[in-house]
Protein backbone atom coordinates (compact mmCIF):
# COMPACT_ATOMS: atom_id res chain seq x y z
CA UNK A 1 0.00 0.00 0.00
CA UNK A 2 1.48 3.35 -0.96
CA UNK A 3 1.81 6.24 1.48
CA UNK A 4 -1.09 8.23 0.01
CA UNK A 5 -3.48 5.27 0.26
CA UNK A 6 -2.30 4.56 3.82
CA UNK A 7 -2.96 8.20 4.79
CA UNK A 8 -6.47 8.09 3.28
CA UNK A 9 -7.25 4.83 5.09
CA UNK A 10 -5.97 6.21 8.41
CA UNK A 11 -8.00 9.42 7.97
CA UNK A 12 -11.17 7.46 7.15
CA UNK A 13 -10.67 5.29 10.23
CA UNK A 14 -10.22 8.33 12.45
CA UNK A 15 -13.34 9.97 11.02
CA UNK A 16 -15.33 6.82 11.77
CA UNK A 17 -14.11 6.82 15.36
CA UNK A 18 -14.91 10.53 15.73
CA UNK A 19 -18.39 10.03 14.28
CA UNK A 20 -19.13 7.11 16.58
CA UNK A 21 -18.00 9.03 19.65
CA UNK A 22 -20.38 11.89 18.79
CA UNK A 23 -23.49 9.74 18.40
CA UNK A 24 -26.46 11.57 19.87
CA UNK A 25 -27.42 10.29 23.28
CA UNK A 26 -29.80 11.45 25.95
CA UNK A 27 -32.58 10.62 28.32
CA UNK A 28 -36.19 10.34 27.19
CA UNK A 29 -38.21 13.17 28.73
CA UNK A 30 -41.96 12.89 28.57
CA UNK A 31 -44.43 10.04 28.25
CA UNK A 32 -43.33 8.12 25.18
CA UNK A 33 -43.31 4.51 24.12
CA UNK A 34 -40.75 2.56 22.18
CA UNK A 35 -41.82 -0.35 19.97
CA UNK A 36 -39.92 -3.23 18.39
CA UNK A 37 -41.34 -2.51 14.92
CA UNK A 38 -42.43 0.56 13.03
CA UNK A 39 -45.85 -1.04 12.55
CA UNK A 40 -46.31 -1.50 16.30
CA UNK A 41 -45.38 2.15 16.87
CA UNK A 42 -47.94 3.22 14.26
CA UNK A 43 -50.60 1.10 15.99
CA UNK A 44 -49.71 2.49 19.42
CA UNK A 45 -49.85 6.05 18.07
CA UNK A 46 -53.23 5.44 16.42
CA UNK A 47 -54.55 3.82 19.60
CA UNK A 48 -53.45 6.82 21.68
CA UNK A 49 -55.00 9.31 19.24
CA UNK A 50 -58.28 7.38 19.08
CA UNK A 51 -58.20 6.71 22.85
CA UNK A 52 -58.40 2.97 22.13
CA UNK A 53 -57.17 1.74 25.52
CA UNK A 54 -57.81 -1.90 24.68
CA UNK A 55 -55.49 -1.85 21.65
CA UNK A 56 -52.91 0.29 23.43
CA UNK A 57 -52.83 -2.04 26.45
CA UNK A 58 -52.55 -5.10 24.21
CA UNK A 59 -49.42 -3.62 22.60
CA UNK A 60 -47.78 -2.65 25.88
CA UNK A 61 -45.41 -5.25 27.25
CA UNK A 62 -45.61 -7.34 24.08
CA UNK A 63 -44.46 -5.02 21.31
CA UNK A 64 -44.07 -1.66 23.05
CA UNK A 65 -42.77 -0.41 26.38
CA UNK A 66 -42.83 2.95 28.17
CA UNK A 67 -39.42 4.61 27.78
CA UNK A 68 -39.79 7.75 29.89
CA UNK A 69 -36.57 8.41 31.80
CA UNK A 70 -34.55 5.81 29.87
CA UNK A 71 -31.11 6.53 28.44
CA UNK A 72 -30.81 6.14 24.69
CA UNK A 73 -28.58 6.61 21.68
CA UNK A 74 -29.89 7.40 18.21
CA UNK A 75 -29.39 4.72 15.58
CA UNK A 76 -31.41 6.40 12.82
CA UNK A 77 -33.17 9.75 13.12
CA UNK A 78 -36.24 10.21 11.00
CA UNK A 79 -38.65 13.09 10.58
CA UNK A 80 -41.61 11.31 12.21
CA UNK A 81 -39.99 8.40 14.02
CA UNK A 82 -36.48 7.43 15.01
CA UNK A 83 -34.77 4.17 15.79
CA UNK A 84 -33.03 4.31 19.16
CA UNK A 85 -31.06 1.99 21.40
CA UNK A 86 -32.39 2.07 24.96
CA UNK A 87 -30.07 1.02 27.77
CA UNK A 88 -31.26 -0.67 30.95
CA UNK A 89 -28.37 -1.65 33.19
CA UNK A 90 -25.99 -3.77 31.12
CA UNK A 91 -28.69 -4.60 28.58
CA UNK A 92 -30.10 -2.77 25.59
CA UNK A 93 -32.94 -3.00 23.11
CA UNK A 94 -33.43 -1.28 19.76
CA UNK A 95 -36.81 0.43 19.47
CA UNK A 96 -38.78 2.80 17.27
CA UNK A 97 -40.16 5.91 18.94
CA UNK A 98 -41.62 9.26 17.87
CA UNK A 99 -38.72 11.56 16.93
CA UNK A 100 -39.84 14.20 19.44
CA UNK A 101 -38.98 11.73 22.23
CA UNK A 102 -35.31 12.17 21.34
CA UNK A 103 -35.10 15.98 21.61
NUKOLBA-118064 format. One record per residue (C-alpha): residue in three letters; residue number from 1; z, y, x. Coordinates in pm, 1 decimal, always signed. Layout:
N
<ala, NUM, <Z, Y, X>>
...
//
This chain:
103
<unk, 1, <+0.0, +0.0, +0.0>>
<unk, 2, <-96.1, +335.2, +148.3>>
<unk, 3, <+148.0, +624.4, +181.0>>
<unk, 4, <+0.6, +822.7, -109.3>>
<unk, 5, <+26.0, +526.7, -347.6>>
<unk, 6, <+381.6, +455.9, -230.2>>
<unk, 7, <+479.1, +819.9, -296.2>>
<unk, 8, <+327.9, +809.5, -646.9>>
<unk, 9, <+508.8, +483.1, -725.0>>
<unk, 10, <+840.6, +621.0, -597.4>>
<unk, 11, <+796.9, +941.7, -800.0>>
<unk, 12, <+714.6, +746.4, -1117.4>>
<unk, 13, <+1022.7, +528.6, -1067.5>>
<unk, 14, <+1245.1, +832.6, -1022.0>>
<unk, 15, <+1102.0, +996.7, -1333.7>>
<unk, 16, <+1177.2, +681.7, -1532.7>>
<unk, 17, <+1536.2, +682.0, -1411.3>>
<unk, 18, <+1572.7, +1052.7, -1491.4>>
<unk, 19, <+1428.5, +1002.9, -1839.4>>
<unk, 20, <+1657.6, +711.2, -1913.1>>
<unk, 21, <+1964.8, +902.7, -1800.1>>
<unk, 22, <+1879.3, +1189.2, -2037.6>>
<unk, 23, <+1840.1, +974.4, -2349.2>>
<unk, 24, <+1986.7, +1157.1, -2646.1>>
<unk, 25, <+2327.7, +1028.7, -2742.4>>
<unk, 26, <+2594.8, +1145.3, -2979.7>>
<unk, 27, <+2832.4, +1061.6, -3258.1>>
<unk, 28, <+2719.0, +1034.4, -3619.2>>
<unk, 29, <+2872.6, +1317.4, -3820.8>>
<unk, 30, <+2856.7, +1289.3, -4196.2>>
<unk, 31, <+2825.2, +1004.2, -4442.6>>
<unk, 32, <+2518.0, +812.4, -4333.2>>
<unk, 33, <+2412.4, +450.7, -4330.9>>
<unk, 34, <+2217.7, +255.7, -4074.5>>
<unk, 35, <+1997.4, -35.1, -4182.4>>
<unk, 36, <+1839.3, -322.6, -3992.4>>
<unk, 37, <+1492.2, -251.4, -4133.8>>
<unk, 38, <+1302.7, +56.4, -4243.0>>
<unk, 39, <+1254.5, -103.5, -4585.5>>
<unk, 40, <+1630.0, -150.1, -4631.3>>
<unk, 41, <+1687.2, +215.1, -4538.0>>
<unk, 42, <+1425.6, +321.5, -4793.6>>
<unk, 43, <+1599.1, +109.8, -5060.0>>
<unk, 44, <+1942.5, +249.3, -4971.0>>
<unk, 45, <+1806.8, +604.7, -4985.1>>
<unk, 46, <+1641.9, +544.4, -5323.3>>
<unk, 47, <+1960.5, +381.5, -5454.8>>
<unk, 48, <+2167.5, +681.7, -5344.9>>
<unk, 49, <+1923.7, +931.1, -5499.7>>
<unk, 50, <+1908.3, +737.8, -5828.5>>
<unk, 51, <+2284.7, +670.7, -5819.8>>
<unk, 52, <+2213.0, +296.6, -5839.6>>
<unk, 53, <+2551.7, +173.7, -5717.4>>
<unk, 54, <+2467.6, -190.4, -5781.1>>
<unk, 55, <+2164.7, -184.8, -5548.6>>
<unk, 56, <+2343.5, +28.8, -5290.8>>
<unk, 57, <+2645.1, -203.9, -5283.5>>
<unk, 58, <+2421.3, -510.4, -5254.7>>
<unk, 59, <+2259.7, -362.1, -4942.0>>
<unk, 60, <+2587.9, -264.8, -4777.9>>
<unk, 61, <+2724.8, -525.5, -4541.3>>
<unk, 62, <+2408.3, -733.8, -4560.6>>
<unk, 63, <+2130.7, -502.4, -4445.7>>
<unk, 64, <+2304.6, -166.4, -4406.9>>
<unk, 65, <+2638.5, -41.4, -4276.8>>
<unk, 66, <+2817.3, +295.2, -4283.1>>
<unk, 67, <+2778.3, +460.7, -3941.5>>
<unk, 68, <+2989.2, +775.2, -3979.1>>
<unk, 69, <+3180.4, +841.1, -3656.6>>
<unk, 70, <+2987.2, +580.9, -3455.1>>
<unk, 71, <+2844.2, +652.7, -3110.9>>
<unk, 72, <+2468.6, +614.3, -3080.9>>
<unk, 73, <+2168.4, +660.9, -2858.1>>
<unk, 74, <+1820.8, +740.1, -2988.7>>
<unk, 75, <+1557.7, +472.3, -2939.5>>
<unk, 76, <+1281.8, +639.9, -3140.8>>
<unk, 77, <+1311.9, +975.3, -3316.9>>
<unk, 78, <+1099.6, +1020.8, -3624.4>>
<unk, 79, <+1057.7, +1309.4, -3864.5>>
<unk, 80, <+1220.7, +1130.9, -4160.5>>
<unk, 81, <+1401.7, +840.4, -3998.7>>
<unk, 82, <+1501.0, +743.3, -3648.0>>
<unk, 83, <+1579.4, +416.7, -3476.5>>
<unk, 84, <+1915.5, +430.7, -3303.0>>
<unk, 85, <+2140.4, +199.4, -3105.7>>
<unk, 86, <+2496.2, +206.6, -3238.9>>
<unk, 87, <+2777.3, +102.3, -3006.5>>
<unk, 88, <+3095.0, -66.6, -3126.1>>
<unk, 89, <+3319.2, -165.0, -2837.4>>
<unk, 90, <+3112.2, -376.6, -2598.5>>
<unk, 91, <+2858.3, -459.8, -2869.2>>
<unk, 92, <+2558.9, -277.0, -3009.6>>
<unk, 93, <+2311.3, -299.8, -3294.3>>
<unk, 94, <+1975.8, -128.1, -3342.7>>
<unk, 95, <+1946.6, +43.1, -3680.7>>
<unk, 96, <+1726.7, +280.2, -3877.9>>
<unk, 97, <+1893.7, +591.1, -4016.4>>
<unk, 98, <+1787.0, +926.3, -4161.8>>
<unk, 99, <+1693.3, +1155.8, -3872.3>>
<unk, 100, <+1943.8, +1419.8, -3984.1>>
<unk, 101, <+2222.9, +1172.6, -3898.3>>
<unk, 102, <+2133.8, +1216.6, -3531.1>>
<unk, 103, <+2161.3, +1597.6, -3509.8>>
//
